[in-house]
Amino acid sequence: MKMKHVQVCRKTGHLQYRRRVPQAAKGLVGKSEFNKILGRTQEEALGNYGQVHKEVEHIVSLAKHGVEGLSPHEQDQRLRSPLKS
């Protein structure tokens, strides 16, 4: 099964989620690429993929569209909190 944004790490052989941060979101997100290890096997990666992809989609959406009723500081906190894990 092919998963979007998933590659094999050359150093470790782990499956990882790699996705470029859209240009419009780079300043807010604070990095140029999302990169998260999904697991050692395809089964592990498949089990973790949905949550990781959902988090990244949420961050990209917040960065592009913002959140009504929140100050820029609050928006910044919401964008960065999922990135700390």
SVG drawing of the C-alpha trace seen along z (x, -y; Angstrom):
<svg xmlns="http://www.w3.org/2000/svg" viewBox="-14 -39 37 44">
<polyline fill="none" stroke="black" stroke-width="0.4" points="0.0,0.0 1.3,-3.4 1.0,-6.2 1.4,-9.9 4.4,-11.7 6.0,-8.5 9.6,-7.5 12.2,-5.1 14.9,-6.8 18.3,-6.0 20.2,-6.0 17.8,-3.9 15.5,-2.1 12.5,-3.4 9.4,-4.7 9.0,-8.4 6.4,-11.1 8.2,-13.8 6.3,-16.8 7.4,-20.2 5.8,-23.1 3.9,-25.3 5.6,-28.7 2.6,-30.6 3.1,-28.7 6.9,-28.6 7.1,-31.7 4.4,-30.6 5.4,-27.0 9.1,-27.8 10.6,-25.1 10.6,-24.1 9.7,-20.4 7.5,-18.2 9.4,-15.0 8.2,-12.3 9.2,-8.6 6.1,-6.4 7.6,-3.1 10.0,-0.3 7.5,1.8 4.8,1.0 2.2,2.1 3.5,-0.3 3.7,-3.1 0.2,-2.4 -1.1,-2.5 0.6,-5.9 0.0,-7.5 -3.6,-8.7 -2.9,-10.6 0.3,-12.2 -1.2,-13.2 -4.3,-14.7 -2.0,-16.8 0.0,-18.1 -3.1,-18.9 -4.5,-20.8 -1.3,-22.8 -1.2,-23.7 -4.8,-24.8 -4.3,-26.9 -1.2,-28.5 -2.9,-29.3 -6.3,-30.4 -5.8,-31.4 -8.4,-31.1 -11.0,-33.7 -11.2,-35.2 -7.6,-34.4 -4.7,-36.8 -1.6,-36.3 0.2,-35.0 -2.6,-32.5 -2.5,-31.3 1.2,-30.9 0.9,-28.8 -1.7,-26.5 0.5,-26.0 3.6,-25.2 2.1,-22.9 1.6,-19.8 5.1,-20.3 6.7,-19.7 5.7,-16.1"/>
</svg>
